């Protein structure tokens, strides 16, 4: 929805002949940063059980937790992986909320149950014991660049050529 709103606004700015390319690039840069921040908080989160480890992808970091290091998976207020000898890993894909505290967080509970079943059935415990956390800079730069190029170059160019 935000993309459509900002895309429409960029079309309107581009249709005005008084706006030159410098102004369009400045407006698109502002819209691009806003779209990036909103998408960062909402689109980049997931939890994926793999054979050797649990992969938790949060907006700021990708955390790989070996199955042998997982103490428990808590779904009381969002999905939290308790790790032996390390800091707990909060999964942004299943964040807690007031409604979840009152009525129960069904999606977080289902995710925790699914991860526990996977861990007992098919997880490999021979993986390394290191919890790995890294920041996916390339993904963030590509996403920001693509948003900016669509809003700053693609939309104004398309509008002015048509």
FIKOLRO-736085 format. One record per atom (N, C-alpha, C): residue in three letters; x, z, y. Coordinates in steps of 0.001 Angstrom, whole numbers, plus 500000, padded with zeros to 6 digits. Layout:
N
ALAXZY
...
This chain:
162
UNK500820500000498808
UNK500000500000500000
UNK500866500000501259
UNK501920500804501213
UNK502824500877502360
UNK503507499528502587
UNK503879498858501479
UNK504494497535501599
UNK503548496563502289
UNK502279496593501897
UNK501311495683502511
UNK501133495982503997
UNK501064497248504328
UNK500915497632505729
UNK502115497176506554
UNK503316497477506090
UNK504505497079506847
UNK504698495561506839
UNK504351494908505719
UNK504418493447505682
UNK503478492815506693
UNK502249493350506787
UNK501286492854507768
UNK501800493078509188
UNK502366494271509425
UNK502899494561510760
UNK504054493621511100
UNK504904493312510112
UNK506005492378510372
UNK505472490976510656
UNK504400490583509972
UNK503790489280510250
UNK503264489246511686
UNK502613490305512108
UNK502081490363513473
UNK503211490331514511
UNK504288491087514258
UNK505438491045515178
UNK506064489655515193
UNK506106488998514037
UNK506741487674513954
UNK505907486599514642
UNK504594486770514638
UNK503729485776515277
UNK503828485798516804
UNK504252486892517360
UNK504380487012518807
UNK505666486305519243
UNK505554485233519985
UNK506754484491520389
UNK507656485270521348
UNK507152486324521952
UNK507976487120522876
UNK509016487951522124
UNK508798488200520842
UNK509761488974520059
UNK510866488049519549
UNK512084488337519927
UNK513190487530519421
UNK513705488143518111
UNK514718487506517524
UNK515221487939516214
UNK515820489335516260
UNK516420489708517360
UNK517012491045517470
UNK515960492139517358
UNK514843491937518038
UNK513750492914517964
UNK513134492951516570
UNK512993491776515957
UNK512428491728514603
UNK513323492447513595
UNK514626492263513733
UNK515560492934512831
UNK515517494448513037
UNK515387494886514268
UNK515312496323514546
UNK514035496929513955
UNK512908496252514137
UNK511644496746513587
UNK511694496733512062
UNK512227495668511491
UNK512327495573510038
UNK513263496628509472
UNK514316496946510199
UNK515225497997509736
UNK514506499339509688
UNK513724499616510691
UNK512941500858510703
UNK511957500889509535
UNK511180499805509362
UNK510216499736508268
UNK510924499790506913
UNK512070499136506808
UNK512813499112505544
UNK513274500494505120
UNK513770501278506061
UNK514211502638505742
UNK513023503500505313
UNK511898503361505991
UNK510704504132505612
UNK510242503741504205
UNK510159502442503918
UNK509747501986502576
UNK510717502479501517
UNK512010502447501819
UNK513012502910500860
UNK512841504393500563
UNK512662505197501588
UNK512518506642501375
UNK511247506975500587
UNK510156506290500876
UNK508925506532500132
UNK509079506075498686
UNK509671504914498470
UNK509850504428497102
UNK510866505265496343
UNK511846505795497032
UNK512833506663496392
UNK512165507895495802
UNK511207508429496526
UNK510527509637496061
UNK509488509341494991
UNK509019508107494895
UNK507909507854493988
UNK508191506879492851
UNK509187506033492948
UNK509335504963491961
UNK510512505120491011
UNK511480505943491294
UNK512691505946490495
UNK512765507069489475
UNK511664507692489113
UNK511722508854488237
UNK511179508528486855
UNK511927508925485828
UNK511444508812484466
UNK512265509704483547
UNK511686509990482382
UNK512354510768481348
UNK512301509928480088
UNK513471509706479467
UNK513524508822478312
UNK514347509458477199
UNK513707509788476078
UNK514493510297474953
UNK515251509158474281
UNK516528509365474055
UNK517362508390473366
UNK517937509043472120
UNK518577508278471283
UNK519065508806470012
UNK520066509942470199
UNK520981509817471138
UNK522036510816471311
UNK521786511813472427
UNK520860511511473325
UNK520667512395474479
UNK519308512144475116
UNK518920513085475963
UNK517728512934476782
UNK518179512411478142
UNK517615511305478550
UNK517966510678479821
UNK516908511045480851
UNK517321511712481924
UNK516420512104483012
UNK516862511347484256
UNK515999510464484712
UNK516314509674485902
UNK515482510230487053
UNK516158510854487983
UNK515548511402489193
UNK515947510518490372
UNK515306510651491521
UNK515656509795492662
UNK517129509865493073
UNK517724511045493021
UNK519093511176493494
UNK520161511067492434
UNK519813511236491165
UNK520837511250490120
UNK520242510895488768
UNK521105510397487900
UNK520756510135486507
UNK521496511176485680
UNK520751511977484917
UNK521340513062484137
UNK521150512757482657
UNK522241512801481902
UNK522204512617480459
UNK522501513959479813
UNK521517514497479083
UNK521655515807478451
UNK521697515610476940
UNK522828515898476288
UNK522898515772474829
UNK521895516718474161
UNK521342516292473032
UNK520335517091472336
UNK520885518451471931
UNK522145518519471613
UNK522725519797471184
UNK522807520814472313
UNK522717520380473559
UNK522807521284474715
UNK521446521728475243
UNK520366521170474721
UNK519037521527475211
UNK518587522819474544
UNK518330523835475359
UNK517820525112474867
UNK516316525019474678
UNK515614524561475703
UNK514159524413475626
UNK513684523449476700
UNK512441523041476548
UNK511802522181477544
UNK510556522908478016
UNK510539523226479290
UNK509476524035479883
UNK508548523134480685
UNK507249523277480451
UNK506271522464481169
UNK505282523329481943
UNK505665524539482301
UNK504752525437483012
UNK504479524966484436
UNK505509524604485161
UNK505359524128486531
UNK506197522869486697
UNK505738521787486117
UNK506525520572486069
UNK507371520589484808
UNK508112519548484577
UNK508945519451483385
UNK510372519854483732
UNK510859520901483069
UNK512192521426483320
UNK512918521529481992
UNK514117520972481926
UNK514937521040480720
UNK515936522173480906
UNK515820523184480050
UNK516765524310480066
UNK517991523898479253
UNK519170523955479878
UNK520404523488479254
UNK521308524679478972
UNK521919524686477790
UNK522847525753477409
UNK524138525578478207
UNK524528526615478928
UNK525792526608479651
UNK525834525729480885
UNK524693525291481373
UNK524664524449482577
UNK523371524731483336
UNK523289524145484500
UNK522111524320485345
UNK520923523572484741
UNK519725524115484923
UNK518536523443484406
UNK518325522112485110
UNK517687521182484404
UNK517440519852484940
UNK515940519717485192
UNK515577519535486446
UNK514170519351486832
UNK513870517860486789
UNK512774517501486159
UNK512386516101486023
UNK511367515759487106
UNK511745514942488046
UNK510871514605489163
UNK509677513761488743
UNK509745513131487570
UNK508620512329487097
UNK507411513202486778
UNK507656514476486455
UNK506576515410486129
UNK506718516642487009
UNK506433516503488278
UNK506581517621489206
UNK505382518556489113
UNK505656519819489369
UNK504587520810489360
UNK503734520719490607
UNK502535521275490512
UNK501632521296491658
UNK500711522501491550
UNK500032522790492621
UNK499066523887492620
UNK497925523597491647
UNK497437522370491634
UNK496367521989490715
UNK496842522142489267
UNK498095521768489001
UNK498658521922487669
UNK498774523371487252
UNK499079524239488203
UNK499146525673487881
UNK497771526240487556
UNK496752525743488215
UNK495405526258487985
UNK494797525682486698
UNK494843524353486557
UNK494172523699485438
UNK495100523341484285
UNK496387523500484470
UNK497342523108483434
UNK497850521704483679
UNK499132521533483486
UNK499756520233483713
UNK499749519452482399
UNK498674518709482161
UNK498496518014480889
UNK499578516975480644
UNK499944516211481659
UNK500951515162481451
UNK502325515774481161
UNK502688516838481848
UNK503973517498481585
UNK503976518125480192
UNK502860518710479785
UNK502768519284478439
UNK502875518205477367
UNK502197517073477567
UNK502305515961476607
UNK503733515440476541
UNK504385515316477701
UNK505773514840477719
UNK506693515818476998
UNK506516517107477247
UNK507350518118476580
UNK507138518083475072
UNK505885517968474624
UNK505602517890473191
UNK506214516647472563
UNK506100515525473253
UNK506667514274472747
UNK508181514366472641
UNK508819514933473649
UNK510282515073473627
UNK510701516011472493
UNK509982517112472309
UNK510307518049471215
UNK510135517382469850
UNK509065516615469666
UNK508880515899468401
UNK509999514907468160
UNK510386514182469211
UNK511488513225469068
UNK512776513954468708
UNK513000515072469345
UNK514219515850469103
UNK514290516336467660
UNK513189516773467104
UNK513203517278465729
UNK513238516157464695
UNK512686514997465009
UNK512626513909464032
UNK513845512997464030
UNK514170512456465180
UNK515136511361465192
UNK516314511530466124
UNK516474512677466730
UNK517606512859467647
UNK518878513108466855
UNK519955512569467350
UNK521266512757466734
UNK521972513915467430
UNK522420514886466656
UNK523090516058467240
UNK524598515906467276
UNK525117514751466855
UNK526563514582466829
UNK527134514016468128
UNK526326513899469137
UNK526786513346470415
UNK527724514333471114
UNK528324513866472179
UNK529228514727472939
UNK528452515883473549
UNK529151516948473853
UNK528500518134474395
UNK528497518181475911
UNK528866517131476566
UNK528951517129478018
UNK527653516641478645
UNK527155517424479587
UNK526002516991480383
UNK526563516123481497
UNK526094514904481554
UNK526636513945482527
UNK525613513695483633
UNK526053513818484865
UNK525196513542486015
UNK525919512554486918
UNK525225511489487275
UNK525845510481488145
UNK524807509954489127
UNK525288509468490234
UNK524416508891491259
UNK524464507370491122
UNK523313506728490938
UNK523281505269490767
UNK523329504538492112
UNK524505504521492724
UNK524646503928494064
UNK524268502460494093
UNK524634501734493053
UNK524363500294493034
UNK522848500033493107
UNK522064500800492341
UNK520610500631492356
UNK520045500929493746
UNK520524501996494372
UNK520026502352495701
UNK520392501288496734
UNK521612500793496688
UNK522031499765497643
UNK521267498460497440
UNK521065498070496172
UNK520300496851495907
UNK518864496975496387
UNK518241498118496143
UNK516861498337496560
UNK516746498308498085
UNK517628499016498764
UNK517595499045500227
UNK517869497664500809
UNK518824496949500251
UNK519148495606500725
UNK517986494646500503
UNK517343494740499344
UNK516230493821499083
UNK515039494111499986
UNK514739495387500222
UNK513647495730501142
UNK513952495190502531
UNK515173495449502994
UNK515529495026504349
UNK515506493509504462
UNK516031492809503467
UNK516092491348503569
UNK514699490727503536
UNK513784491301502765
UNK512422490764502751
UNK511755491003504106
UNK511867492236504629
UNK511193492549505890
UNK511881491930507104
UNK513208491871507107
UNK513926491396508301
UNK514150489895508309
UNK514279489293507133
UNK514585487860507107
UNK513431487054506522
UNK512964487470505348
UNK511958486684504633
UNK510633486545505363
UNK510049487643505763
UNK508743487594506426
UNK508817486869507769
UNK509720487238508676
UNK509762486512509970
UNK510089485031509807
UNK511012484711508901
UNK511368483314508698
UNK510190482536508148
UNK509495483114507164
UNK508328482453506599
UNK507221482240507634
UNK506973483240508455
UNK505922483145509463
UNK506288482118510520
UNK507526482123510966
UNK507908481200512043
UNK508054479765511576
UNK508347479573510283
UNK508439478204509763
UNK507078477621509429
UNK506139478491509112
UNK504790478001508783
UNK504015477875510041
